Amino acid sequence: MKIGKLPEPVLIRSVLKQVAHRREEVLVGPAVGQDCAVIEGREGEVFVLSSDPITGTTKDIGRHSVHITANDLAASGAEPVGIMITVLLTPETTEEELKTMVRDVESACRELNMEVMGGHTEITDVVKQPLISLTGVGKIRKDQVLTTSSVKPGQDIVITKWIGLEGTSIAAKEKEAVLLERFAPSFVEAAKKFDQYLSVVPEAKIAREWGVSAMHDITEGGVFGALWEMGSGSGVGLDIDLKRIPIRQETVEVCEVLGLNPYILMSSGSMMIAADDGWGLVRRLEQAGIHGAVVGKATAGNDRILRNGEDTRYLDKPQSDELYKIYQS
């Protein structure tokens, strides 16, 4: 497609006709010449905003981008409402690729009862690959907002599902040929499909109803990065048992072959939660079919300790995500 804004016929048939209106809060949504969305909240509600550019992958980027943004909103305790989306495409991108991308965005929004409220689409030679940047909007009662600064010493630290889901799925898609040299096709296919677990909206809803103090979705920098951010944000220490951190065998195997550290690997799909009764919360999650584990406690002071059997070490400051290594080889 030619550089510049999308031609109006392309915008209408490949973008606007692919998305639907489903939220009563959205009074004005996407249309030709409409630059702003309009939303209305109820008395006592506040809006929560989150922005995310998706740069780590081009595979299934539409669905991926929606889930990452919705997860950020859910971590604050908010119900995701909708997204504003900016799509920057290369001149080599075809209209069919654009349409598929928008359909994938809409599919994820439909699953989460969210809405595409507006945005911008453009063809440019500034980017090397398609880029999606989302601003998500969620709503919550003003007195129920959760932040990562609310963790208290003595509380349990819970991790849902398994770490490394996002990174494993992306790595399996990007390095499929390499992995097929070592593993059966069924194994690689299972790893690729870890993106089916990317949403943490269900467990966030359960945790909010349970009455937790803080939630943090585990994204770039992996579980080590999320632990540091939660501890630093609240000014608490941590005492974490590495053997309790849930991880799938597929993630272990993929990381071993590709030379990645799974504890510093993108982990959307896994939520970190601080709660007074983490064991009770885990039982409640399991009743809903969501795996969870208590991995340690918040402590007084600033020491962030990682235990692995008899070995003990201190948590390092966040490092660059391991996933980026696969693009350097």
Backbone hydrogen bonds in HBPLUS format (Angstrom, degrees):
<---DONOR---> <-ACCEPTOR-->    atom                        ^
c    i                          cat <-CA-CA->   ^        H-A-AA   ^      H-
h    n   atom  resd res      DA  || num        DHA   H-A  angle D-A-AA Bond
n    s   type  num  typ     dist DA aas  dist angle  dist       angle   num
A0004-GLY N   A0123-ILE O   2.80 MM 119  5.05 170.1  1.81 135.6 137.2     1
A0123-ILE N   A0004-GLY O   2.84 MM 119  5.05 172.2  1.85 141.9 144.6     2
A0010-VAL N   A0007-PRO O   2.99 MM   3  5.39 118.5  2.38 110.8 125.7     3
A0011-LEU N   A0007-PRO O   2.92 MM   4  6.18 162.4  1.95 158.5 164.4     4
A0012-ILE N   A0008-GLU O   2.92 MM   4  6.11 160.5  1.96 156.1 160.3     5
A0013-ARG N   A0009-PRO O   3.02 MM   4  6.17 177.4  2.02 152.1 152.8     6
A0014-SER N   A0010-VAL O   2.87 MM   4  5.53 158.0  1.91 146.6 153.5     7
A0015-VAL N   A0011-LEU O   3.10 MM   4  5.16 133.2  2.33 124.1 130.9     8
A0016-LEU N   A0011-LEU O   2.92 MM   5  6.28 162.7  1.95 160.6 164.6     9
A0017-LYS N   A0012-ILE O   2.90 MM   5  5.93 146.1  2.01 159.5 166.0    10
A0018-GLN N   A0015-VAL O   3.03 MM   3  5.37 152.4  2.11 109.9 118.6    11
A0026-VAL N   A0023-ARG O   3.19 MM   3  5.69 150.0  2.28 110.1 117.6    12
A0040-GLU N   A0025-GLU O   2.79 MM  15  5.01 146.1  1.91 134.3 145.7    13
A0027-LEU N   A0038-VAL O   2.71 MM  11  5.33 142.5  1.85 144.6 156.1    14
A0028-VAL N   A0038-VAL O   3.22 MM  10  4.82 159.6  2.26 130.2 131.5    15
A0038-VAL N   A0028-VAL O   3.11 MM  10  4.82 157.6  2.16 129.3 132.3    16
A0034-GLN N   A0031-ALA O   3.05 MM   3  5.19 164.6  2.08 125.4 126.0    17
A0045-GLU N   A0042-ARG O   3.10 MM   3  5.61 161.4  2.14 135.1 136.1    18
A0142-LYS N   A0044-GLY O   2.98 MM  98  6.01 167.2  2.00 168.5 164.6    19
A0046-VAL N   A0140-ILE O   2.82 MM  94  5.63 161.5  1.85 163.6 167.6    20
A0140-ILE N   A0046-VAL O   3.09 MM  94  5.63 147.8  2.20 153.7 161.8    21
A0048-VAL N   A0138-GLY O   2.78 MM  90  4.91 160.6  1.81 131.0 136.9    22
A0138-GLY N   A0048-VAL O   2.78 MM  90  4.91 157.0  1.83 147.3 153.6    23
A0050-SER N   A0136-GLY O   3.05 MM  86  5.08 145.2  2.17 137.8 142.0    24
A0136-GLY N   A0050-SER O   2.60 MM  86  5.08 157.5  1.65 160.5 163.1    25
A0052-ASP N   A0134-LEU O   2.82 MM  82  5.33 153.6  1.89 152.1 159.9    26
A0134-LEU N   A0052-ASP O   2.83 MM  82  5.33 165.4  1.86 149.6 147.9    27
A0054-ILE N   A0132-ILE O   2.84 MM  78  5.62 163.2  1.87 170.5 176.2    28
A0064-HIS N   A0060-ASP O   3.14 MM   4  6.18 166.8  2.16 157.7 160.7    29
A0065-SER N   A0061-ILE O   3.00 MM   4  5.91 160.5  2.04 140.1 144.5    30
A0066-VAL N   A0062-GLY O   3.43 MM   4  6.71 159.7  2.47 148.0 152.3    31
A0067-HIS N   A0063-ARG O   3.14 MM   4  6.40 170.0  2.15 160.9 162.8    32
A0068-ILE N   A0064-HIS O   3.06 MM   4  6.27 161.8  2.10 155.7 160.7    33
A0069-THR N   A0065-SER O   3.20 MM   4  6.35 163.7  2.23 146.9 150.8    34
A0070-ALA N   A0066-VAL O   2.88 MM   4  6.06 165.8  1.90 155.7 160.3    35
A0071-ASN N   A0067-HIS O   2.91 MM   4  5.96 151.1  1.99 145.3 152.6    36
A0072-ASP N   A0068-ILE O   3.30 MM   4  6.60 151.2  2.39 141.4 147.5    37
A0073-LEU N   A0069-THR O   3.24 MM   4  6.60 159.5  2.28 150.2 155.0    38
A0074-ALA N   A0070-ALA O   2.89 MM   4  6.13 160.5  1.93 150.5 156.4    39
A0075-ALA N   A0071-ASN O   2.94 MM   4  6.13 145.2  2.06 146.8 155.3    40
A0076-SER N   A0073-LEU O   3.10 MM   3  5.53 146.5  2.22 107.7 117.0    41
A0078-ALA N   A0073-LEU O   3.25 MM   5  5.54 138.4  2.43 154.8 143.1    42
A0077-GLY N   A0074-ALA O   2.86 MM   3  4.99 155.4  1.92 107.7 115.5    43
A0146-LEU N   A0076-SER O   2.89 MM  70  4.70 166.0  1.91 141.6 139.6    44
A0079-GLU N   A0139-LYS O   2.90 MM  60  5.36 166.6  1.91 156.7 153.7    45
A0139-LYS N   A0079-GLU O   2.96 MM  60  5.36 152.5  2.03 137.7 143.2    46
A0081-VAL N   A0137-VAL O   2.75 MM  56  5.61 161.2  1.78 149.8 152.7    47
A0115-GLU N   A0081-VAL O   3.02 MM  34  6.46 125.5  2.33 123.1 138.4    48
A0082-GLY N   A0137-VAL O   3.15 MM  55  5.35 157.6  2.20 141.6 147.8    49
A0137-VAL N   A0082-GLY O   2.82 MM  55  5.35 159.0  1.87 160.2 158.4    50
A0083-ILE N   A0115-GLU O   2.87 MM  32  6.34 147.6  1.97 154.8 160.2    51
A0117-MET N   A0083-ILE O   2.85 MM  34  5.75 160.7  1.89 155.0 161.3    52
A0084-MET N   A0135-THR O   2.81 MM  51  5.11 156.8  1.87 146.6 154.4    53
A0135-THR N   A0084-MET O   2.85 MM  51  5.11 157.6  1.90 152.3 158.0    54
A0085-ILE N   A0118-GLY O   2.96 MM  33  6.42 161.2  1.99 142.3 144.1    55
A0120-HIS N   A0085-ILE O   2.85 MM  35  6.42 148.3  1.95 146.2 153.1    56
A0086-THR N   A0133-SER O   2.84 MM  47  5.14 166.2  1.85 157.1 161.6    57
A0133-SER N   A0086-THR O   2.90 MM  47  5.14 162.3  1.93 151.9 157.3    58
A0087-VAL N   A0120-HIS O   2.81 MM  33  6.24 161.4  1.84 159.1 165.3    59
A0122-GLU N   A0087-VAL O   2.97 MM  35  6.37 149.1  2.06 165.5 174.7    60
A0088-LEU N   A0131-LEU O   2.87 MM  43  5.13 169.4  1.89 157.9 160.8    61
A0131-LEU N   A0088-LEU O   2.84 MM  43  5.13 165.4  1.87 155.7 160.4    62
A0089-LEU N   A0122-GLU O   2.88 MM  33  6.20 166.2  1.89 160.2 164.9    63
A0124-THR N   A0089-LEU O   2.79 MM  35  6.03 166.5  1.81 177.1 177.7    64
A0093-THR N   A0090-THR O   2.99 MM   3  5.44 159.7  2.03 115.3 121.7    65
A0098-LEU N   A0094-THR O   3.12 MM   4  6.49 155.4  2.18 147.3 153.9    66
A0099-LYS N   A0095-GLU O   2.88 MM   4  6.15 162.1  1.91 152.3 157.0    67
A0100-THR N   A0096-GLU O   2.96 MM   4  6.15 159.3  2.01 146.4 151.6    68
A0101-MET N   A0097-GLU O   3.00 MM   4  6.19 156.1  2.06 144.9 151.4    69
A0102-VAL N   A0098-LEU O   2.97 MM   4  6.29 160.6  2.01 156.4 160.8    70
A0103-ARG N   A0099-LYS O   2.88 MM   4  6.08 157.6  1.93 149.8 156.7    71
A0104-ASP N   A0100-THR O   2.92 MM   4  6.13 151.2  2.01 146.5 154.0    72
A0105-VAL N   A0101-MET O   3.00 MM   4  6.32 151.7  2.08 144.5 152.3    73
A0106-GLU N   A0102-VAL O   2.90 MM   4  6.15 164.7  1.92 152.8 156.4    74
A0107-SER N   A0103-ARG O   2.83 MM   4  6.01 150.3  1.92 144.1 152.8    75
A0108-ALA N   A0104-ASP O   3.11 MM   4  6.33 162.1  2.14 148.7 151.6    76
A0109-CYS N   A0105-VAL O   2.98 MM   4  6.24 158.3  2.02 149.3 156.2    77
A0110-ARG N   A0106-GLU O   2.84 MM   4  6.01 154.2  1.91 149.0 155.7    78
A0111-GLU N   A0107-SER O   3.11 MM   4  6.40 155.6  2.17 145.2 151.2    79
A0112-LEU N   A0108-ALA O   3.12 MM   4  6.34 147.1  2.23 144.7 153.2    80
A0113-ASN N   A0109-CYS O   2.87 MM   4  5.76 103.4  2.47 139.6 157.3    81
A0114-MET N   A0109-CYS O   2.78 MM   5  4.60 170.1  1.79 140.2 142.5    82
A0113-ASN N   A0110-ARG O   3.30 MM   3  5.00 161.6  2.34  98.1 103.5    83
A0144-GLN N   A0141-ARG O   2.91 MM   3  5.36 164.5  1.94 123.2 125.4    84
A0155-GLN N   A0152-LYS O   3.14 MM   3  5.90 160.5  2.18 144.5 146.4    85
A0154-GLY N   A0298-ALA O   2.73 MM 144  5.36 173.4  1.73 132.6 133.2    86
A0298-ALA N   A0155-GLN O   2.89 MM 143  5.46 156.9  1.94 156.8 164.3    87
A0156-ASP N   A0275-ALA O   2.80 MM 119  5.37 145.1  1.92 170.4 162.6    88
A0275-ALA N   A0156-ASP O   3.04 MM 119  5.37 158.5  2.09 146.2 153.1    89
A0157-ILE N   A0296-GLY O   2.88 MM 139  5.34 159.8  1.92 140.4 137.5    90
A0295-VAL N   A0157-ILE O   2.85 MM 138  5.83 159.0  1.89 166.1 173.3    91
A0158-VAL N   A0273-ILE O   2.78 MM 115  4.99 170.1  1.79 154.3 157.7    92
A0273-ILE N   A0158-VAL O   2.80 MM 115  4.99 159.8  1.84 147.5 152.9    93
A0159-ILE N   A0293-ALA O   2.90 MM 134  5.49 158.6  1.95 155.6 161.4    94
A0293-ALA N   A0159-ILE O   2.97 MM 134  5.49 140.9  2.12 142.2 154.4    95
A0160-THR N   A0271-MET O   2.93 MM 111  5.23 152.9  2.00 143.4 152.3    96
A0161-LYS N   A0291-HIS O   2.64 MM 130  4.67 162.8  1.66 141.7 137.2    97
A0163-ILE N   A0246-PRO O   2.93 MM  83  6.31 164.4  1.96 157.9 153.5    98
A0168-THR N   A0164-GLY O   2.86 MM   4  5.80 158.1  1.90 151.6 158.0    99
A0169-SER N   A0165-LEU O   3.04 MM   4  6.21 164.3  2.07 150.8 154.6   100
A0170-ILE N   A0166-GLU O   3.02 MM   4  6.28 169.4  2.03 157.9 160.6   101
A0167-GLY N   A0266-MET O   2.86 MM  99  4.75 152.1  1.94 143.4 136.3   102
A0171-ALA N   A0167-GLY O   2.87 MM   4  5.90 166.1  1.89 148.4 153.1   103
A0172-ALA N   A0168-THR O   2.90 MM   4  5.98 156.1  1.95 147.3 153.9   104
A0173-LYS N   A0169-SER O   3.11 MM   4  6.32 145.1  2.23 142.5 151.2   105
A0173-LYS N   A0170-ILE O   3.15 MM   3  5.20 123.4  2.48  96.4 110.5   106
A0174-GLU N   A0170-ILE O   2.86 MM   4  6.06 167.1  1.87 159.9 163.6   107
A0175-LYS N   A0171-ALA O   2.81 MM   4  5.65 153.7  1.88 145.8 152.8   108
A0179-LEU N   A0175-LYS O   3.05 MM   4  6.32 166.6  2.07 159.5 163.4   109
A0180-LEU N   A0176-GLU O   2.90 MM   4  6.07 148.2  2.00 151.9 160.7   110
A0181-GLU N   A0178-VAL O   3.17 MM   3  5.50 150.4  2.26 104.3 113.1   111
A0182-ARG N   A0179-LEU O   2.97 MM   3  5.43 154.6  2.04 110.8 118.7   112
A0183-PHE N   A0179-LEU O   2.82 MM   4  5.95 155.2  1.89 157.4 165.9   113
A0187-PHE N   A0184-ALA O   2.99 MM   3  5.35 126.9  2.28 108.8 122.0   114
A0188-VAL N   A0184-ALA O   3.23 MM   4  6.64 161.2  2.27 158.0 162.5   115
A0189-GLU N   A0185-PRO O   2.89 MM   4  6.03 158.4  1.94 150.6 157.2   116
A0190-ALA N   A0186-SER O   3.01 MM   4  6.13 151.3  2.10 138.6 145.9   117
A0191-ALA N   A0187-PHE O   3.09 MM   4  6.41 154.7  2.15 147.3 153.8   118
A0192-LYS N   A0188-VAL O   2.94 MM   4  6.21 156.1  1.99 149.9 156.5   119
A0193-LYS N   A0189-GLU O   3.10 MM   4  6.29 145.0  2.22 142.9 151.6   120
A0194-PHE N   A0191-ALA O   3.20 MM   3  5.46 162.9  2.23 111.8 113.5   121
A0196-GLN N   A0193-LYS O   3.08 MM   3  5.85 169.5  2.09 120.6 123.2   122
A0197-TYR N   A0194-PHE O   3.05 MM   3  5.76 168.1  2.06 119.9 123.8   123
A0198-LEU N   A0195-ASP O   3.34 MM   3  5.23 168.1  2.36 108.3 108.3   124
A0204-ALA N   A0200-VAL O   2.95 MM   4  6.07 151.3  2.03 152.7 161.9   125
A0205-LYS N   A0201-VAL O   3.08 MM   4  6.24 152.0  2.16 149.1 154.9   126
A0206-ILE N   A0202-PRO O   3.22 MM   4  6.56 159.5  2.26 148.0 152.9   127
A0207-ALA N   A0203-GLU O   2.85 MM   4  6.01 163.4  1.88 149.3 154.3   128
A0208-ARG N   A0204-ALA O   2.87 MM   4  5.98 155.3  1.93 145.2 151.9   129
A0209-GLU N   A0205-LYS O   3.07 MM   4  6.29 160.3  2.11 146.3 151.2   130
A0210-TRP N   A0206-ILE O   2.90 MM   4  6.12 138.6  2.08 142.0 154.5   131
A0211-GLY N   A0207-ALA O   3.09 MM   4  6.36 136.0  2.29 142.3 152.4   132
A0212-VAL N   A0207-ALA O   3.39 MM   5  5.93 150.5  2.48 147.1 152.8   133
A0211-GLY N   A0208-ARG O   3.22 MM   3  5.29 133.1  2.46  95.6 107.5   134
A0213-SER N   A0274-ALA O   2.99 MM  61  5.68 155.6  2.05 154.7 161.4   135
A0274-ALA N   A0214-ALA O   2.96 MM  60  5.26 164.3  1.99 146.3 148.7   136
A0216-HIS N   A0272-MET O   2.78 MM  56  5.09 144.4  1.91 150.0 157.6   137
A0272-MET N   A0216-HIS O   2.86 MM  56  5.09 165.4  1.88 141.7 146.2   138
A0218-ILE N   A0270-SER O   3.00 MM  52  5.74 175.5  2.01 166.8 166.9   139
A0222-GLY N   A0219-THR O   3.00 MM   3  5.68 147.6  2.11 142.3 144.5   140
A0225-GLY N   A0221-GLY O   3.11 MM   4  4.62 149.0  2.21 128.3 126.5   141
A0226-ALA N   A0222-GLY O   3.02 MM   4  6.32 156.9  2.08 150.5 157.5   142
A0227-LEU N   A0223-VAL O   2.91 MM   4  6.04 156.7  1.97 146.0 151.9   143
A0224-PHE N   A0263-TYR O   3.05 MM  39  5.84 170.6  2.05 166.9 165.0   144
A0228-TRP N   A0224-PHE O   3.08 MM   4  6.28 163.3  2.11 147.4 151.6   145
A0229-GLU N   A0225-GLY O   2.98 MM   4  6.20 163.1  2.01 148.2 153.1   146
A0230-MET N   A0226-ALA O   2.91 MM   4  6.06 158.5  1.96 148.9 154.5   147
A0231-GLY N   A0227-LEU O   2.94 MM   4  6.07 165.9  1.96 152.3 156.5   148
A0232-SER N   A0228-TRP O   2.76 MM   4  5.83 167.7  1.78 155.4 159.7   149
A0233-GLY N   A0229-GLU O   2.83 MM   4  5.69 155.5  1.89 138.6 146.2   150
A0234-SER N   A0230-MET O   3.25 MM   4  6.28 144.3  2.39 137.3 144.5   151
A0235-GLY N   A0231-GLY O   2.82 MM   4  5.71 120.7  2.18 138.7 154.8   152
A0236-VAL N   A0231-GLY O   3.04 MM   5  5.07 151.6  2.12 141.3 146.1   153
A0237-GLY N   A0299-THR O   2.76 MM  62  4.58 161.5  1.79 142.5 141.0   154
A0299-THR N   A0237-GLY O   2.84 MM  62  4.58 164.5  1.87 112.1 115.3   155
A0238-LEU N   A0303-ASP O   2.92 MM  65  6.42 149.0  2.01 134.8 142.7   156
A0305-ILE N   A0238-LEU O   2.71 MM  67  5.81 158.4  1.75 155.9 148.3   157
A0239-ASP N   A0297-LYS O   2.93 MM  58  5.42 153.5  2.00 161.7 166.0   158
A0297-LYS N   A0239-ASP O   3.07 MM  58  5.42 150.2  2.16 138.1 144.1   159
A0240-ILE N   A0305-ILE O   2.89 MM  65  6.11 175.9  1.89 157.3 158.3   160
A0307-ARG N   A0240-ILE O   2.74 MM  67  6.05 166.5  1.76 167.6 171.7   161
A0241-ASP N   A0295-VAL O   2.87 MM  54  5.65 170.3  1.88 173.7 176.9   162
A0244-ARG N   A0241-ASP O   2.98 MM   3  5.55 153.3  2.05 115.4 123.6   163
A0242-LEU N   A0307-ARG O   2.79 MM  65  5.87 156.6  1.85 160.2 167.7   164
A0245-ILE N   A0242-LEU O   3.15 MM   3  5.40 150.8  2.24 105.2 113.6   165
A0251-THR N   A0248-ARG O   3.09 MM   3  5.37 123.7  2.42 101.3 114.3   166
A0252-VAL N   A0248-ARG O   3.23 MM   4  6.67 157.7  2.28 148.3 154.1   167
A0253-GLU N   A0249-GLN O   2.94 MM   4  6.21 164.5  1.96 157.9 160.9   168
A0254-VAL N   A0250-GLU O   2.90 MM   4  6.03 169.0  1.92 152.6 156.0   169
A0255-CYS N   A0251-THR O   2.96 MM   4  5.97 165.3  1.98 149.6 154.3   170
A0256-GLU N   A0252-VAL O   3.03 MM   4  6.17 150.1  2.12 141.9 150.2   171
A0257-VAL N   A0253-GLU O   3.11 MM   4  6.37 162.0  2.14 153.1 156.4   172
A0258-LEU N   A0254-VAL O   3.05 MM   4  6.21 160.5  2.09 150.9 156.5   173
A0259-GLY N   A0255-CYS O   2.83 MM   4  5.62 111.2  2.31 138.9 152.5   174
A0260-LEU N   A0255-CYS O   2.81 MM   5  4.58 163.1  1.83 135.2 139.6   175
A0264-ILE N   A0261-ASN O   3.04 MM   3  5.63 166.0  2.06 120.6 125.1   176
A0322-GLU N   A0264-ILE O   3.01 MM  58  5.82 172.0  2.01 150.2 152.8   177
A0270-SER N   A0267-SER O   3.13 MM   3  6.02 138.3  2.31 146.5 152.2   178
A0281-LEU N   A0277-ASP O   3.13 MM   4  6.43 154.9  2.20 146.3 153.6   179
A0282-VAL N   A0278-GLY O   2.89 MM   4  6.15 155.2  1.95 148.1 154.6   180
A0283-ARG N   A0279-TRP O   3.09 MM   4  6.36 156.3  2.14 144.0 149.7   181
A0284-ARG N   A0280-GLY O   3.01 MM   4  6.30 154.3  2.08 145.0 152.3   182
A0285-LEU N   A0281-LEU O   2.84 MM   4  6.15 156.4  1.89 153.8 160.4   183
A0286-GLU N   A0282-VAL O   2.88 MM   4  6.10 161.0  1.92 151.4 156.5   184
A0287-GLN N   A0283-ARG O   3.05 MM   4  6.29 146.5  2.16 143.3 151.8   185
A0288-ALA N   A0285-LEU O   2.92 MM   3  5.16 134.4  2.13 102.2 115.3   186
A0290-ILE N   A0285-LEU O   2.93 MM   5  5.09 165.7  1.96 138.9 135.7   187
A0289-GLY N   A0286-GLU O   2.93 MM   3  4.86 159.5  1.98 104.7 109.5   188
A0315-LEU N   A0304-ARG O   2.77 MM  11  5.49 164.8  1.80 161.7 165.0   189
A0306-LEU N   A0313-ARG O   2.76 MM   7  5.37 172.3  1.77 167.3 166.8   190
A0313-ARG N   A0306-LEU O   3.00 MM   7  5.37 159.6  2.04 150.7 157.4   191
A0308-ASN N   A0311-ASP O   2.84 MM   3  5.11 167.5  1.86 153.7 154.3   192
A0311-ASP N   A0308-ASN O   3.13 MM   3  5.11 150.9  2.22 126.4 120.8   193
A0325-LYS N   A0322-GLU O   2.99 MM   3  5.70 159.1  2.03 121.5 127.7   194
A0326-ILE N   A0323-LEU O   3.06 MM   3  5.93 155.5  2.12 124.7 129.3   195
A0327-TYR N   A0324-TYR O   3.22 MM   3  5.66 153.8  2.29 109.1 116.3   196
A0328-GLN N   A0325-LYS O   3.05 MM   3  5.24 161.1  2.09 108.4 114.3   197
